[in-house]
Amino acid sequence: MKRFEYTIKAADGIHARPAGILVNKALKYKCSISMKYGDKEANVKKLFALMKLGVKQNDKISLFFDGEDEEDAYAEITANIGENY
């Protein structure tokens, strides 16, 4: 299992468009990918679950990758988050 912690820099946080991009990237991988924010956790492959977290600018999130292709998923998704969120 791999873990990634990040503070959201985007002024709009994780709203519909960037959440959709994140979901589409996550769906390419077999491993489970979850996002934790505070005491809430969501499957990154489910748009509504991700949106329900309500992540805003300056919020700290944790991403968890677990499964056979977790290394590849970690590399792509964390790079994307660092560039776009």
N, CA and C atoms as an extended XYZ file, in Angstrom:
255
Properties=species:S:1:pos:R:3:atomname:S:1:resname:S:1:resid:I:1 pbc="F F F"
N         0.848       -1.182        0.000 N   MET     1
C         0.000        0.000        0.000 CA  MET     1
C         0.889        1.239        0.000 C   MET     1
N         0.505        2.198       -0.834 N   LYS     2
C         1.221        3.473       -0.897 CA  LYS     2
C         0.281        4.576       -0.431 C   LYS     2
N         0.876        5.602        0.164 N   ARG     3
C         0.100        6.732        0.683 CA  ARG     3
C         0.715        8.032        0.178 C   ARG     3
N        -0.144        8.995       -0.134 N   PHE     4
C         0.289       10.305       -0.613 CA  PHE     4
C        -0.523       11.362        0.119 C   PHE     4
N         0.161       12.320        0.715 N   GLU     5
C        -0.529       13.413        1.405 CA  GLU     5
C        -0.288       14.700        0.637 C   GLU     5
N        -1.324       15.531        0.567 N   TYR     6
C        -1.239       16.741       -0.243 CA  TYR     6
C        -2.191       17.801        0.293 C   TYR     6
N        -1.770       19.057        0.206 N   THR     7
C        -2.633       20.188        0.545 CA  THR     7
C        -3.128       20.797       -0.762 C   THR     7
N        -4.427       20.869       -0.932 N   ILE     8
C        -5.037       21.365       -2.167 CA  ILE     8
C        -4.746       22.856       -2.331 C   ILE     8
N        -4.188       23.204       -3.496 N   LYS     9
C        -3.823       24.596       -3.770 CA  LYS     9
C        -4.840       25.303       -4.669 C   LYS     9
N        -5.590       24.543       -5.448 N   ALA    10
C        -6.550       25.129       -6.391 CA  ALA    10
C        -7.611       25.933       -5.650 C   ALA    10
N        -7.888       27.128       -6.143 N   ALA    11
C        -8.846       28.026       -5.488 CA  ALA    11
C       -10.237       27.407       -5.355 C   ALA    11
N       -10.629       26.587       -6.316 N   ASP    12
C       -11.957       25.965       -6.286 CA  ASP    12
C       -11.968       24.600       -5.603 C   ASP    12
N       -10.828       24.169       -5.099 N   GLY    13
C       -10.765       22.853       -4.469 CA  GLY    13
C       -10.956       21.754       -5.502 C   GLY    13
N       -11.558       20.651       -5.086 N   ILE    14
C       -11.842       19.556       -6.015 CA  ILE    14
C       -13.330       19.623       -6.357 C   ILE    14
N       -13.633       20.336       -7.447 N   HIS    15
C       -15.017       20.461       -7.904 CA  HIS    15
C       -15.245       19.485       -9.062 C   HIS    15
N       -16.370       19.580       -9.737 N   ALA    16
C       -16.800       18.568      -10.709 CA  ALA    16
C       -15.787       18.267      -11.815 C   ALA    16
N       -15.272       19.282      -12.486 N   ARG    17
C       -14.377       19.025      -13.617 CA  ARG    17
C       -13.094       18.324      -13.189 C   ARG    17
N       -12.341       18.861      -12.212 N   PRO    18
C       -11.118       18.157      -11.822 CA  PRO    18
C       -11.393       16.801      -11.172 C   PRO    18
N       -12.520       16.675      -10.494 N   ALA    19
C       -12.871       15.377       -9.904 CA  ALA    19
C       -13.104       14.358      -11.014 C   ALA    19
N       -13.768       14.774      -12.086 N   GLY    20
C       -14.001       13.885      -13.223 CA  GLY    20
C       -12.710       13.429      -13.872 C   GLY    20
N       -11.764       14.336      -14.004 N   ILE    21
C       -10.456       13.990      -14.565 CA  ILE    21
C        -9.761       12.968      -13.672 C   ILE    21
N        -9.805       13.198      -12.383 N   LEU    22
C        -9.175       12.286      -11.426 CA  LEU    22
C        -9.824       10.899      -11.487 C   LEU    22
N       -11.138       10.851      -11.560 N   VAL    23
C       -11.862        9.574      -11.653 CA  VAL    23
C       -11.454        8.830      -12.924 C   VAL    23
N       -11.406        9.527      -14.061 N   ASN    24
C       -11.031        8.877      -15.320 CA  ASN    24
C        -9.625        8.303      -15.266 C   ASN    24
N        -8.703        8.990      -14.634 N   LYS    25
C        -7.346        8.458      -14.476 CA  LYS    25
C        -7.356        7.231      -13.575 C   LYS    25
N        -8.093        7.293      -12.485 N   ALA    26
C        -8.142        6.186      -11.524 CA  ALA    26
C        -8.757        4.933      -12.138 C   ALA    26
N        -9.735        5.103      -13.015 N   LEU    27
C       -10.420        3.956      -13.615 CA  LEU    27
C        -9.512        3.114      -14.506 C   LEU    27
N        -8.366        3.636      -14.908 N   LYS    28
C        -7.427        2.886      -15.737 CA  LYS    28
C        -6.703        1.796      -14.950 C   LYS    28
N        -6.786        1.844      -13.637 N   TYR    29
C        -5.997        0.943      -12.796 CA  TYR    29
C        -6.868       -0.053      -12.051 C   TYR    29
N        -6.295       -1.222      -11.805 N   LYS    30
C        -6.997       -2.286      -11.081 CA  LYS    30
C        -6.953       -2.082       -9.574 C   LYS    30
N        -5.931       -1.418       -9.078 N   CYS    31
C        -5.774       -1.256       -7.630 CA  CYS    31
C        -6.896       -0.389       -7.056 C   CYS    31
N        -7.101       -0.518       -5.770 N   SER    32
C        -8.072        0.366       -5.116 CA  SER    32
C        -7.377        1.688       -4.811 C   SER    32
N        -8.108        2.770       -4.996 N   ILE    33
C        -7.578        4.111       -4.738 CA  ILE    33
C        -8.631        4.848       -3.928 C   ILE    33
N        -8.245        5.305       -2.762 N   SER    34
C        -9.198        6.032       -1.920 CA  SER    34
C        -8.598        7.356       -1.473 C   SER    34
N        -9.486        8.308       -1.210 N   MET    35
C        -9.079        9.616       -0.714 CA  MET    35
C        -9.706        9.809        0.655 C   MET    35
N        -8.886       10.253        1.588 N   LYS    36
C        -9.384       10.538        2.926 CA  LYS    36
C        -9.238       12.035        3.184 C   LYS    36
N       -10.312       12.614        3.716 N   TYR    37
C       -10.320       14.026        4.082 CA  TYR    37
C       -11.024       14.120        5.428 C   TYR    37
N       -10.297       14.510        6.449 N   GLY    38
C       -10.865       14.540        7.794 CA  GLY    38
C       -11.252       13.139        8.207 C   GLY    38
N       -12.488       12.968        8.613 N   ASP    39
C       -12.956       11.639        9.013 CA  ASP    39
C       -13.759       10.957        7.905 C   ASP    39
N       -13.735       11.535        6.685 N   LYS    40
C       -14.475       10.975        5.554 CA  LYS    40
C       -13.507       10.319        4.572 C   LYS    40
N       -13.978        9.266        3.927 N   GLU    41
C       -13.164        8.560        2.940 CA  GLU    41
C       -14.022        8.223        1.732 C   GLU    41
N       -13.416        8.297        0.528 N   ALA    42
C       -14.158        8.025       -0.701 CA  ALA    42
C       -13.318        7.214       -1.672 C   ALA    42
N       -14.002        6.400       -2.455 N   ASN    43
C       -13.389        5.671       -3.552 CA  ASN    43
C       -13.145        6.682       -4.673 C   ASN    43
N       -11.908        6.831       -5.105 N   VAL    44
C       -11.558        7.820       -6.123 CA  VAL    44
C       -12.141        7.447       -7.489 C   VAL    44
N       -12.596        6.225       -7.652 N   LYS    45
C       -13.190        5.789       -8.911 CA  LYS    45
C       -14.683        6.119       -8.996 C   LYS    45
N       -15.227        6.745       -7.981 N   LYS    46
C       -16.656        7.092       -7.929 CA  LYS    46
C       -16.806        8.612       -7.817 C   LYS    46
N       -17.290        9.253       -8.875 N   LEU    47
C       -17.369       10.713       -8.932 CA  LEU    47
C       -18.178       11.302       -7.777 C   LEU    47
N       -19.368       10.786       -7.537 N   PHE    48
C       -20.215       11.382       -6.499 CA  PHE    48
C       -19.624       11.202       -5.106 C   PHE    48
N       -18.967       10.079       -4.880 N   ALA    49
C       -18.320        9.858       -3.581 CA  ALA    49
C       -17.206       10.878       -3.376 C   ALA    49
N       -16.449       11.133       -4.438 N   LEU    50
C       -15.354       12.098       -4.368 CA  LEU    50
C       -15.883       13.510       -4.144 C   LEU    50
N       -16.933       13.874       -4.860 N   MET    51
C       -17.523       15.208       -4.723 CA  MET    51
C       -18.111       15.418       -3.325 C   MET    51
N       -18.662       14.370       -2.761 N   LYS    52
C       -19.303       14.457       -1.451 CA  LYS    52
C       -18.310       14.811       -0.337 C   LYS    52
N       -17.023       14.581       -0.569 N   LEU    53
C       -16.014       14.938        0.434 CA  LEU    53
C       -15.973       16.447        0.677 C   LEU    53
N       -16.253       17.243       -0.356 N   GLY    54
C       -16.266       18.698       -0.207 CA  GLY    54
C       -14.894       19.306        0.037 C   GLY    54
N       -13.879       18.804       -0.655 N   VAL    55
C       -12.506       19.281       -0.462 CA  VAL    55
C       -12.342       20.669       -1.074 C   VAL    55
N       -11.819       21.595       -0.287 N   LYS    56
C       -11.634       22.988       -0.703 CA  LYS    56
C       -10.151       23.375       -0.645 C   LYS    56
N        -9.859       24.575       -1.117 N   GLN    57
C        -8.492       25.082       -1.099 CA  GLN    57
C        -7.932       25.032        0.322 C   GLN    57
N        -6.680       24.657        0.437 N   ASN    58
C        -5.912       24.531        1.682 CA  ASN    58
C        -6.314       23.341        2.553 C   ASN    58
N        -7.224       22.496        2.077 N   ASP    59
C        -7.565       21.274        2.807 CA  ASP    59
C        -6.479       20.229        2.563 C   ASP    59
N        -6.204       19.426        3.573 N   LYS    60
C        -5.216       18.348        3.457 CA  LYS    60
C        -5.946       17.039        3.189 C   LYS    60
N        -5.456       16.332        2.164 N   ILE    61
C        -6.033       15.042        1.804 CA  ILE    61
C        -4.955       13.967        1.881 C   ILE    61
N        -5.389       12.735        1.967 N   SER    62
C        -4.497       11.583        1.859 CA  SER    62
C        -5.079       10.658        0.807 C   SER    62
N        -4.214       10.159       -0.066 N   LEU    63
C        -4.610        9.171       -1.066 CA  LEU    63
C        -3.948        7.850       -0.715 C   LEU    63
N        -4.699        6.764       -0.876 N   PHE    64
C        -4.194        5.429       -0.590 CA  PHE    64
C        -4.347        4.567       -1.835 C   PHE    64
N        -3.276        3.885       -2.203 N   PHE    65
C        -3.238        3.018       -3.379 CA  PHE    65
C        -2.908        1.614       -2.892 C   PHE    65
N        -3.713        0.633       -3.283 N   ASP    66
C        -3.469       -0.724       -2.823 CA  ASP    66
C        -3.864       -1.725       -3.897 C   ASP    66
N        -2.882       -2.482       -4.377 N   GLY    67
C        -3.175       -3.506       -5.373 CA  GLY    67
C        -2.016       -3.712       -6.322 C   GLY    67
N        -2.257       -4.548       -7.325 N   GLU    68
C        -1.176       -5.000       -8.194 CA  GLU    68
C        -0.507       -3.891       -9.012 C   GLU    68
N        -1.219       -2.861       -9.403 N   ASP    69
C        -0.613       -1.791      -10.205 CA  ASP    69
C        -0.548       -0.470       -9.430 C   ASP    69
N        -0.429       -0.569       -8.122 N   GLU    70
C        -0.422        0.637       -7.278 CA  GLU    70
C         0.731        1.578       -7.602 C   GLU    70
N         1.889        1.034       -7.990 N   GLU    71
C         3.046        1.890       -8.309 CA  GLU    71
C         2.744        2.792       -9.504 C   GLU    71
N         2.178        2.211      -10.555 N   ASP    72
C         1.845        2.990      -11.753 CA  ASP    72
C         0.750        4.010      -11.460 C   ASP    72
N        -0.268        3.586      -10.730 N   ALA    73
C        -1.362        4.493      -10.370 CA  ALA    73
C        -0.839        5.640       -9.520 C   ALA    73
N        -0.011        5.325       -8.555 N   TYR    74
C         0.578        6.336       -7.674 CA  TYR    74
C         1.347        7.370       -8.500 C   TYR    74
N         2.188        6.890       -9.414 N   ALA    75
C         3.018        7.796      -10.222 CA  ALA    75
C         2.160        8.753      -11.050 C   ALA    75
N         1.166        8.231      -11.754 N   GLU    76
C         0.354        9.087      -12.625 CA  GLU    76
C        -0.551       10.029      -11.836 C   GLU    76
N        -1.235        9.508      -10.860 N   ILE    77
C        -2.228       10.315      -10.150 CA  ILE    77
C        -1.584       11.365       -9.262 C   ILE    77
N        -0.506       11.043       -8.592 N   THR    78
C         0.139       12.053       -7.742 CA  THR    78
C         0.774       13.157       -8.586 C   THR    78
N         1.307       12.808       -9.752 N   ALA    79
C         1.854       13.839      -10.646 CA  ALA    79
C         0.737       14.763      -11.114 C   ALA    79
N        -0.412       14.196      -11.456 N   ASN    80
C        -1.552       14.989      -11.909 CA  ASN    80
C        -2.075       15.895      -10.806 C   ASN    80
N        -2.156       15.386       -9.607 N   ILE    81
C        -2.643       16.202       -8.485 CA  ILE    81
C        -1.685       17.357       -8.221 C   ILE    81
N        -0.398       17.085       -8.240 N   GLY    82
C         0.591       18.129       -8.006 CA  GLY    82
C         0.545       19.245       -9.038 C   GLY    82
N         0.171       18.912      -10.269 N   GLU    83
C         0.110       19.903      -11.344 CA  GLU    83
C        -1.217       20.652      -11.397 C   GLU    83
N        -2.304       20.007      -11.010 N   ASN    84
C        -3.636       20.556      -11.269 CA  ASN    84
C        -4.488       20.880      -10.054 C   ASN    84
N        -4.056       20.512       -8.878 N   TYR    85
C        -4.900       20.721       -7.711 CA  TYR    85
C        -4.160       21.526       -6.672 C   TYR    85
